[in-house]
Amino acid sequence: LSAKIKDAADQLATRDNMLVGGLLVELGKGDGVLSLPARFDLKQRGPQAMQLLGLDQIVVVDDRGEVLVSPHFQAHVGEIDDYPAALVREHAGGVVLSSYDVLRQGTMIHALVLQTARVVADGEQSVVVLAGREVGATILDRIVRPGSVQAWLVDKSGNNLLSRAPIG
């Protein structure tokens, strides 16, 4: 799964990608500021890009950390999010397991996702592109053994994110 996420991120995080490349062109036209028509276009293209690449999460931020694209959670657009840039700095293109907020049937939930991030530049404009795919309890199914091994996934504060007891 990690290889698939890296591949999808590599396809997305390029000047040749319609979503990201077009975004960089529009940022260049507006000296780093997107026009309203460009924002509308990104809102339309984001879900298509997610679907085509088999992703559950795309976040694109500018050099100030402003979220420009977030098709899985449109309310995130316009907010400041330093996480994608930190992911690039701390993990240099590697894949990490994290949690993110997603709106499902009107309710905000925390979902587990494998994520990676890349920097894309064109001239003076640059963005950070985060790509993620949601994972569920099946990630723990590989290590659970009936009668002997149970598994929990906890965050750094010790909060249980996911648990799996052996069946049988």
Secondary structure, DSSP 8 states (H G I E B T S, - for coil): -HHHHHHHHHHHSSTTSHHHHHHHHHHHHTTT---HHHHHHHHHHHHHHHHHHT-SEEEEEETT-BEEE-TT-GGGTTSB--HHHHHHHHHTT--EEEEEEEEETTEEEEEEEEEEEEEEEETTEEEEEEEEEEE-THHHHTT-BTTTB-EEEE-TT--EEEEE----
